[in-house]
């Protein structure tokens, strides 16, 4: 049985859209792309202790964005990691064969396909980006852990990780770290929220 782990950059107001590059995602006229990059070095150092990734899960949009960018970054060690890692892509519009090596299409109902993977595989299934996929998995209680890189930044606009209409989910904080640039790495797992003691 595998564990499904969400790893995403978010702002204080919950925006997850286009953290990496200015032109990453301009949907709805979004103009703040690349907002996570100024704090990138300290975040990378803090992420060094995250456990081994068994495979990755993507929604279509994030998969296509990663494939358009990462294979061309030949001087970055993350390129080889992404290329060599098994990637599962939830999509109703893509067709096999997928263009990036080690990529497998999960057609049909995304949550049902991921539930099958979760029961069949070992190791962590890591999700980056892929907001719509995360929402569908939340509704089926399939996500085991959220690692949120919370940046000290308010954008006031953009697509949010927990958008309007997200299912109510109680989370427990199980770990926290703070980088030199003020990014908080908060790890949450689904579970009953702790009720403060009363006097």
Buried (B, 14 or more C-beta within 10 A) or exposed (E): EBBBBBBBBBBEEBBBBBBBEEEBBEEEEBEBBBBBBEBBEBBEEBBEEBEEBBBBBBBBBBBBBBBEBBBEEEEEEEBEEBBEBBBBBBBEEBEEEBEBEBBBBBBEEBBEBBBEBBEEBEEBBBBBBBBBBBBBBBEBEBBBBBBBBBBEBEBEEBBBBBEEEEEEBEBEEEEEEBBEBEBBBBBBBBEEEEEEEEE
